[in-house]
Amino acid sequence: MMGMRFTPKGYGGHRRDTEQVKRDGWNEEGLFAVMLDDHRLTWPEREPRRQLGERLYGKREREMRHG
């Protein structure tokens, strides 16, 4: 007799780190996720992404409270 599963197939086990989730999203779905404070980005790389985020989703709550 097989043991009962308490989680659906594909759940549990090894968890991917955040960077792997981002890589997989890019490779599999064409999704692009970046943190604006990523140290690998320069200001000229970061600023247009911030502006695009604001255009698509509005100002971030944190920025609205502080400025």
N, C-alpha and C positions, 0 to 999 in steps of 0.2 A: 504494500500500500504506500502511495506517495504521501509525503507530508503536506500539510495545508499551507498555502501561501497567505500571508497576512498583508502583503502589499502587492499592487499590480505589477505585472512584468515590466521591467525597465526601471522600477523604483528601488531604492535601497542600494546597498553596495557602494562602489566607488563614486565619490562626488567629484565633479570637475571643478577646478578653480576658476575664478572669475575671468582670467585671461583666456582660458581654454573655451569657456562659453562664448566669449566675444569672437574668438577665432572661428569656432564652429558656426556661429551665426553669420559671419561674413562669408565663409566658404560654402555653406549649405543654403543660405537664404538671401544673401546679398545685403544683410543688415549690418549697419555700422554703428558701433557704440564706442564712445570715448569719454573719459572723465576730463572736464575742462582743466583740472589741476594736475593732469598727467605731466610729470617732469620731462617726458620725452618730446613734448610739444613746445614750440616757441610761441611767443605772443602772436606773430603773424599767422601761425597755423591755428591757434586757439580761438582768436577773435571771430573769424567768419563762422566757425562752428557754433559759438555762443549766439551770434546773431541769427543763424539759421534755426537753432533751437527755440529762440524767442519768437521768431516768425511763425513756426509751426505749432508751438505749444504754449506760448505766452511767457511772461517773465517768471523766473523761479521765485517761489515763496520767500526764500532766504534773502534774495536780492531786494524784494519788495519791502521787507521789514527794515533793511539797513540802508536803503537808499532810494 
